[in-house]
Amino acid sequence: MYRTIRLESLEQFPESFEATYQEAMNTEKLRMETDIENQTVEKFVFGAFADQKYQKLLS
């Protein structure tokens, strides 16, 4: 889910990011994807949803 949100954001708001959509597409695994998979008590990621729709990502 994170990758989809990130790619959509890069397409819609490219001026908000250093990376480009194409760079992200060519990256096998984005850093945040690794962070999500390797959460610890000190390092974790939350996703906020309302009415089954994504609202925010907090890390």
Number of C-alpha atoms within 10 A of each C-alpha: 7 13 14 9 11 15 17 13 14 20 12 11 11 14 10 10 10 9 11 15 18 11 10 15 12 10 9 7 11 14 9 14 13 10 14 15 10 11 12 10 5 5 10 13 15 10 11 11 11 8 6 7 8 12 10 10 12 8 11
